[in-house]
Amino acid sequence: MIHELRIYHCMPGRLPDLNKRFETITLKLWEKHGIRQVGFWTVLVGDSNVDLYYILEWQSMAERERLWGAFMVDPEWIEKRAETERNGALVARITNMFLAPTSYSKIQ
């Protein structure tokens, strides 16, 4: 199992819009494509309150490339993303990393 940590660094004031897009659009499309989320987090106390953190779960890098690739070219996603960004981008930049569990990690 591979876990991908993605951090969306939002444009000022746009985190509520990004959360709404995930809740009402993105998660349904992920389900359609078989993309599995572990969870989503925002910063309660810390350096930045404009970031959204989430973790995806993959069987392999090959599965990730296949499923994520299909999602990114889905015409519905392209249309809905454009609609939600009509007033400007929601995300300034994205950081992502692929995590390998330690031998003592509860999640393997």
Secondary structure, 3 states (H helix, E strand, C coil): CEEEEEEEEECCCCHHHHHHHHHHHHHHHHHHHCCEEEEEEECCCCCCCCEEEEEEEECCHHHHHHHHHHHHCCHHHHHHHHHHCCCCCCEEEEEEEEECCCCCCCCC
